[in-house]
Amino acid sequence: MAICIFKWTESHLIYTKSEEIPSENDFFNQIIYSTGNRRMSQR
């Protein structure tokens, strides 16, 4: 659980840092979106 949160925050930091790069933005956007979906479906 903690590792999952750490990985999410890590990718979120990279995501916010590389806002000027659209391709990276989309990439991390998809990761955050898919992980969020997975968390929702587990409930």
C-alpha positions as CSV (number, residue, x, y, z in Angstrom):
1,M,0.0,0.0,0.0
2,A,2.7,2.5,1.0
3,I,4.8,1.6,-2.0
4,C,1.7,2.2,-4.2
5,I,1.2,5.7,-2.7
6,F,4.9,6.4,-3.0
7,K,4.9,5.4,-6.7
8,W,1.8,7.5,-7.3
9,T,3.3,10.6,-5.7
10,E,6.6,10.1,-7.5
11,S,4.9,9.9,-10.9
12,H,2.6,12.8,-9.8
13,L,5.7,14.9,-9.1
14,I,7.2,14.1,-12.5
15,Y,3.8,14.8,-14.0
16,T,3.7,18.3,-12.6
17,K,7.3,19.0,-13.3
18,S,7.0,18.1,-17.0
19,E,3.8,20.0,-17.6
20,E,5.4,21.7,-20.7
21,I,5.9,18.4,-22.4
22,P,2.5,17.2,-23.8
23,S,3.5,13.6,-24.5
24,E,4.8,13.1,-20.9
25,N,1.6,14.8,-19.6
26,D,-0.6,12.4,-21.5
27,F,1.5,9.5,-20.4
28,F,1.3,10.2,-16.7
29,N,-2.3,11.4,-17.1
30,Q,-3.1,7.9,-18.3
31,I,-1.2,6.3,-15.4
32,I,-3.0,8.4,-12.8
33,Y,-6.4,7.8,-14.5
34,S,-5.9,4.1,-14.8
35,T,-4.7,3.7,-11.2
36,G,-7.7,5.8,-10.0
37,N,-10.0,3.5,-12.0
38,R,-8.5,0.4,-10.5
39,R,-8.9,1.8,-7.0
40,M,-12.5,2.6,-7.7
41,S,-13.3,-0.8,-9.2
42,Q,-11.8,-2.6,-6.1
43,R,-14.4,-1.0,-3.8
